């Protein structure tokens, strides 16, 4: 059979053996939008020729369901005749078996998407694991402190900050001396996954050489932190919850020795004499109030004028155990507080007095007198940022040194109150309630709650006896008392 002429017209109603020449001369007649050049060899394959001259492969057939299936196979001649025929052969083979190629392709696309998603998840997991491995203790500690702070008191929060401070900052009182790093500062730079029992043991042995008491506190804080981290779902597999519980770490920090610094009865006169000679009346009143109430040092510092009940002679103490407690406002303590200036809301407010030894004070007074300047009785430093008294322990240590009572701490005054009451055989439950100790017996815990008037009977007797032993002359009837101040 002779090959058709290159100029011969094409019968688009018939199927043809597809050749390059045939497809090249195929053109859409005027008046029609497109024509189809059908393949005689591969049923369903045709070339769609548009009036604009575009030529694109199509495959079309009916599925067993009766639905029409059409698939574009690309543009000719970019897609050659053989390539189009091979694809048409593949599609017809599937459709004749009752398979919809679109479903196969959809399933394949979904499988490809799953593979890609799994690959992305693996990359993300690897990145998360890498970030977790690089997570430092300081980063997690910051999250821990922020989350737990609402459940902590002011002192507990301050400990968590001071224990981890990096140091190197100027001190408030001595700008030429830089602060030391907190005991936990070396641990903060470690990766969380590296913080194990051995690391804590090495750290404790090194830090405890200079400050064993601080290391014991640091260990307790670190142990609580690790327990918290172990309970967090995203941290549980990255933390060793028992790292701070290692026996060798505890042994390196040593055991806390029971404190036994107390004022004995025969030392009361010397202590009161030196406290009365302090140049700062606020500190002097604070120290005496501390001894005569048996309260914790921080509880007395936190006293506000609003805590004093002048009508019923009561005093509200901010208690770390119960939240707050009521104790009697005894006559001598009331007299002490009545002499204090009302600078702000705090009973023991500050300006801070500069405490100096008597020799230094005389030397400074003589120098000023030689210069023709009046020598003040006390030199006052700027007020604290909080508005209340700060660092009364410095003055107390100097007074104790002058009285020959070195080693007596502020908390030792609280111990002294409890010890001195033994001379009067005051019921232990009364002393515990005044000092804010938890009841130790079932009767005390569930049945005995002494009213303020009953506490006052014992408390005023304790105060009067301490003042008598100290040789302090005090007439409650003549002494000025507190009066209510309008808001």
Order of alpha helices (4+ residues) and beta strands (2+ residues): beta-alpha-beta-beta-beta-beta-alpha-alpha-alpha-alpha-alpha-alpha-alpha-alpha-alpha-alpha-beta-beta-beta-alpha-beta-alpha-beta-alpha-alpha-alpha-alpha-alpha
